[in-house]
Amino acid sequence: MRPGNKLRLARISLFITLEDVYLKSKRKLSTSKLSRIERGITIPTENEKRIISRILKVPEKDLFED
């Protein structure tokens, strides 16, 4: 499964919207950037991976490794 798909499934399973992730990231990750990451268009930086995994409470390796 693609990392973007894992990310989207984790987010949806927590009933968290892209806007929620944006707000919980203290506005460091825009909704458009998050959407591009989920669709596999953009590869997140290491810092973005840490932020996303912290918000979704899922280890980075579970979200971003194939």
Buried (B, 14 or more C-beta within 10 A) or exposed (E): EEBBEBBBBBBEEBEBEBEBBBBBBEEEBEBEBBBBBBEEEBEBEEEBBEBBBEBBEBEBEEBBEE
